[in-house]
Amino acid sequence: MRIIDFHAHIYPDKIAEKATNATGDFYGITPACIGTSEALLREGKRAGIDRFVLLPVATRPEQARHINTFIRDEVNAHAEFHGFGTLHPD
């Protein structure tokens, strides 16, 4: 049986810690790990998760293209990842 995490977030390495902590602060939770691809794959393996559906979020319109490119590149680099695109209402 395969286990799929259908709601996962990753960030580029250079902003992963800041973005993960900001998300945790917003929701009032303590993140289990930093939101890099490598951390997600490592923690997923420990938990027995085989695949991840990435759900990126753009908080500003100008972020969408860069975020979608990042997700595309990560999906191409890791067979475990399946990605949705992001958009911004503005």
Legacy VTK file of the C-alpha trace (Angstrom):
# vtk DataFile Version 3.0
C-alpha trace
ASCII
DATASET POLYDATA
POINTS 90 float
0.000 0.000 0.000
1.209 3.478 -0.839
0.772 6.384 1.526
0.342 9.834 0.004
0.607 13.098 1.915
-1.895 15.157 -0.043
-1.070 18.506 1.571
2.628 19.315 1.704
4.582 22.557 1.451
8.208 23.125 0.508
10.256 26.257 0.038
13.606 27.093 -1.569
16.457 26.311 0.825
17.430 29.970 1.290
13.987 30.941 2.674
12.729 27.610 4.049
13.413 28.262 7.722
11.888 31.752 7.688
8.831 30.649 5.671
8.249 27.555 7.811
8.471 29.539 11.038
6.169 32.266 9.688
3.575 29.647 8.737
3.875 28.059 12.174
3.452 31.438 13.853
0.396 32.223 11.722
-1.315 28.963 12.692
0.002 28.866 16.254
1.900 25.607 15.793
5.497 24.499 16.041
6.719 23.104 12.721
8.078 19.557 12.889
10.873 20.350 10.435
12.204 23.022 8.122
10.287 23.095 4.837
13.002 22.059 2.404
12.570 19.285 -0.139
15.245 17.217 1.572
13.621 17.588 5.007
10.215 16.609 3.619
11.651 13.536 1.909
13.623 12.533 5.034
10.718 12.952 7.446
8.315 11.340 4.992
10.534 8.293 4.700
10.634 7.968 8.503
6.825 8.110 8.548
6.371 5.662 5.681
5.047 8.241 3.209
5.713 7.368 -0.433
4.403 10.411 -2.318
3.714 14.085 -1.619
1.275 16.462 -3.288
2.787 19.933 -3.106
0.380 22.817 -2.594
2.274 26.098 -3.026
0.923 29.448 -1.882
1.640 32.892 -3.329
1.017 35.738 -0.898
1.791 38.388 -3.552
0.992 38.363 -7.283
4.621 38.717 -8.354
5.552 35.496 -6.526
3.389 33.137 -8.579
5.693 32.603 -11.564
8.791 32.016 -9.415
6.942 29.658 -7.080
5.465 27.661 -9.959
8.904 27.343 -11.552
10.353 26.150 -8.231
7.600 23.534 -7.800
8.017 22.357 -11.411
11.750 21.925 -10.905
11.278 20.029 -7.638
8.667 17.717 -9.199
11.085 17.024 -12.057
13.911 16.307 -9.589
11.975 14.055 -7.186
9.694 11.236 -8.339
7.967 11.355 -4.942
6.571 14.832 -5.625
3.411 15.767 -7.492
2.742 19.485 -7.670
-0.112 21.858 -8.045
0.485 25.373 -9.288
-0.245 28.510 -7.345
-2.057 31.656 -8.332
-2.912 34.886 -6.628
-6.304 36.600 -6.903
-4.646 39.874 -7.880
LINES 1 91
90 0 1 2 3 4 5 6 7 8 9 10 11 12 13 14 15 16 17 18 19 20 21 22 23 24 25 26 27 28 29 30 31 32 33 34 35 36 37 38 39 40 41 42 43 44 45 46 47 48 49 50 51 52 53 54 55 56 57 58 59 60 61 62 63 64 65 66 67 68 69 70 71 72 73 74 75 76 77 78 79 80 81 82 83 84 85 86 87 88 89
